[in-house]
Amino acid sequence: KVYISNLFKYSRCELDPKLLDAYVEGLTHTLDWMKSLEDNSDLMVKQYAAFPFVEGAESMIYGGFHGASTGGPRLMQAYRNAVEKKRNIEVWLNSPAKRLLMTPENGVIGAEIEKDGKKLNVKAKRGVIITTGGYEYDDETKTNFNLGSPMYALGCPGNTGDGLRMVSEAGAGLWHMSGLSCPLGIKIPGHTACQAFRPRNQIGYILVDQLGRRFADEKRIEHHIGILSVNHYEGYSLNYPRIPCYAIFDQTGKERGSFAPSYGSGWLRHREKWNWSRSNDPEIQAGIVKTAPSIEELAKLINVPAENLSATVKKWNDDLSSPDGIDKEFGRIGAGEKPNAAPLQKGPFYALTIYPTLLNTQGGPRHNEKAQVLNSFKEPIKHLYVAGELGSFWGFIYQGCGNNAESLIFGHIAGENAAKETPWS
Ligand SMILES: Cc1cc2nc3c(=O)[nH]c(=O)nc-3n(C[C@H](O)[C@H](O)[C@H](O)COP(=O)(O)OP(=O)(O)OC[C@H]3O[C@@H](n4cnc5c(N)ncnc54)[C@H](O)[C@@H]3O)c2cc1C
């Protein structure tokens, strides 16, 4: 509680104390709930606080399934097992909800859906629970609510903000629309989802803007809020100078391995079956990575002023070869037992074009601790519930891995409370 409250305090974001209580209480059950999804399930648990310097960080743990097949598909397999196999509940895929059905007396009484090309009205006697995720693939909503464009995505292309439109029609009050879980990533031509840029094992790279200037301690950019390091808009040039920005590597970096390793999750890897190679060669051949024998020639390929990029790389190399080995701009460390910086000296040189790429959005309808959707006056809309990242408890700053726990917790709460409702007919 201390840790999460501090994240809200430091980001000056609205925290609902009752939701925090419900969330923290729910956290005490999440590992058991996960285990119960499958027989003989095997979980791994480790400590993980995205911001270890924040008070209370030592209390944060992460739980996930073991096994070769990781990430989202593994979690979905467990959910589907619990719903379709253990409880024999029929699930209709490819049957999107279009509008909520409402009456003045009873509030939400069902939903209009589309199935096999036909419109169907589905009656809900006790309640409708909306779990349609975020608006990662809805340019209109992103443009209107969030700074940083273009902003691509890493997850399910079905997340087009339908739920947001449906609850708005029902009169929901919106909140946390500025909350994004948005790493940096790479747009892969011909693919819908992007590749995250998370070169944990690489120390010899820098990020530069369109004028060839560094703008952050590259190794301290927290993965889930990468957007905050690039969505700076310049009022005088009327431009986002860091969207895109560029990651610069040298040959030593290439020999260290993948520039953008594919870790556990992501639509690109699991559904589009595309992985970044260890050698980086296919990506170079495909033009996803630009390469040139010198920094000046590389600058021309990415349209960055060559004299600026050369000066930036020279300063970087000079700093790291100085007696203390410290990068004077942002404090990366090139010397000692655990260096997190290395010079860019050995050609050829390489550049990757980097964009903000969403994991998910947090904004949506405000809800209470019973998971009831609230209107703009914070009154429950009858028979309407929400769970998951749509109208998330999380706001501007997000603790990585907090969304799936939230889906489990408020999914339980919404289901239990909807089931307790008196049928409207
Ligand atoms: C690559 C990646 C890694 C992540 N890693 C983690 C992690 O380690 N830990 C963590 O906590 N979170 C993680 N997240 C975030 C987490 O996956 C999401 O926040 C979480 O899945 C949200 O669950 P949800 O049920 O609200 O929405 P989603 O899982 O997004 O599901 C929403 C579903 O609703 C469907 N839908 C949309 N519109 C309609 C409609 N009109 N009718 C019917 N269906 C509709 C969508 O197609 C989608 O299938 C990750 C996300 C990504 C993309």
The ligand as a MOL file (V3000), in Angstrom:
LIG
                    3D

  0  0  0     0  0            999 V3000
M  V30 BEGIN CTAB
M  V30 COUNTS 53 58 0 0 0
M  V30 BEGIN ATOM
M  V30 1 C 3.4000 -7.6020 -24.7370 0
M  V30 2 C 2.6250 -7.3500 -23.4790 0
M  V30 3 C 3.1450 -7.7810 -22.2720 0
M  V30 4 C 2.4580 -7.5280 -21.0910 0
M  V30 5 N 2.9770 -8.0050 -19.9230 0
M  V30 6 C 2.2660 -7.8460 -18.7920 0
M  V30 7 C 2.7320 -8.4330 -17.5720 0
M  V30 8 O 3.7800 -9.0790 -17.5310 0
M  V30 9 N 1.9690 -8.2470 -16.4560 0
M  V30 10 C 0.8040 -7.5070 -16.4610 0
M  V30 11 O 0.1610 -7.3690 -15.4320 0
M  V30 12 N 0.3640 -6.9450 -17.5980 0
M  V30 13 C 1.0420 -7.1090 -18.7550 0
M  V30 14 N 0.5740 -6.5690 -19.9140 0
M  V30 15 C -0.6920 -5.8060 -19.8710 0
M  V30 16 C -1.8590 -6.7710 -19.7420 0
M  V30 17 O -1.6950 -7.8180 -20.6630 0
M  V30 18 C -3.1700 -6.0830 -19.9930 0
M  V30 19 O -3.2970 -4.9310 -19.2240 0
M  V30 20 C -4.3010 -7.0590 -19.6570 0
M  V30 21 O -4.2970 -8.1080 -20.6030 0
M  V30 22 C -5.6310 -6.3570 -19.6490 0
M  V30 23 O -6.6260 -7.3170 -19.5830 0
M  V30 24 P -8.0590 -6.9750 -20.1220 0
M  V30 25 O -8.8500 -8.2240 -19.9800 0
M  V30 26 O -8.5500 -5.7390 -19.5030 0
M  V30 27 O -7.8510 -6.6180 -21.6720 0
M  V30 28 P -7.2090 -7.4580 -22.8280 0
M  V30 29 O -6.3880 -8.5810 -22.3050 0
M  V30 30 O -6.5780 -6.4660 -23.7220 0
M  V30 31 O -8.4560 -8.1130 -23.5430 0
M  V30 32 C -9.4670 -7.3360 -24.1440 0
M  V30 33 C -10.1310 -8.1970 -25.1830 0
M  V30 34 O -11.3690 -7.6090 -25.5560 0
M  V30 35 C -11.5090 -7.7290 -26.9520 0
M  V30 36 N -12.4690 -6.7320 -27.4350 0
M  V30 37 C -12.2290 -5.4380 -27.7890 0
M  V30 38 N -13.3690 -4.8630 -28.2000 0
M  V30 39 C -14.3420 -5.7920 -28.0840 0
M  V30 40 C -15.7480 -5.8070 -28.3720 0
M  V30 41 N -16.3800 -4.7230 -28.8330 0
M  V30 42 N -16.4530 -6.9570 -28.1300 0
M  V30 43 C -15.8230 -8.0700 -27.6440 0
M  V30 44 N -14.4980 -8.1180 -27.3790 0
M  V30 45 C -13.7780 -6.9910 -27.5950 0
M  V30 46 C -10.1030 -7.5380 -27.4860 0
M  V30 47 O -9.9920 -8.0590 -28.7960 0
M  V30 48 C -9.3000 -8.3330 -26.4580 0
M  V30 49 O -9.2310 -9.6830 -26.8140 0
M  V30 50 C 1.2310 -6.8100 -21.1200 0
M  V30 51 C 0.7000 -6.3580 -22.3400 0
M  V30 52 C 1.3860 -6.6420 -23.5150 0
M  V30 53 C 0.7950 -6.1680 -24.8160 0
M  V30 END ATOM
M  V30 BEGIN BOND
M  V30 1 1 1 2
M  V30 2 1 2 3
M  V30 3 2 2 52
M  V30 4 2 3 4
M  V30 5 1 4 5
M  V30 6 1 4 50
M  V30 7 2 5 6
M  V30 8 1 6 7
M  V30 9 1 6 13
M  V30 10 2 7 8
M  V30 11 1 7 9
M  V30 12 1 9 10
M  V30 13 2 10 11
M  V30 14 1 10 12
M  V30 15 2 12 13
M  V30 16 1 13 14
M  V30 17 1 14 15
M  V30 18 1 14 50
M  V30 19 1 15 16
M  V30 20 1 16 17
M  V30 21 1 16 18
M  V30 22 1 18 19
M  V30 23 1 18 20
M  V30 24 1 20 21
M  V30 25 1 20 22
M  V30 26 1 22 23
M  V30 27 1 23 24
M  V30 28 2 24 25
M  V30 29 1 24 26
M  V30 30 1 24 27
M  V30 31 1 27 28
M  V30 32 2 28 29
M  V30 33 1 28 30
M  V30 34 1 28 31
M  V30 35 1 31 32
M  V30 36 1 32 33
M  V30 37 1 33 34
M  V30 38 1 33 48
M  V30 39 1 34 35
M  V30 40 1 35 36
M  V30 41 1 35 46
M  V30 42 1 36 37
M  V30 43 1 36 45
M  V30 44 2 37 38
M  V30 45 1 38 39
M  V30 46 1 39 40
M  V30 47 2 39 45
M  V30 48 1 40 41
M  V30 49 2 40 42
M  V30 50 1 42 43
M  V30 51 2 43 44
M  V30 52 1 44 45
M  V30 53 1 46 47
M  V30 54 1 46 48
M  V30 55 1 48 49
M  V30 56 2 50 51
M  V30 57 1 51 52
M  V30 58 1 52 53
M  V30 END BOND
M  V30 END CTAB
M  END
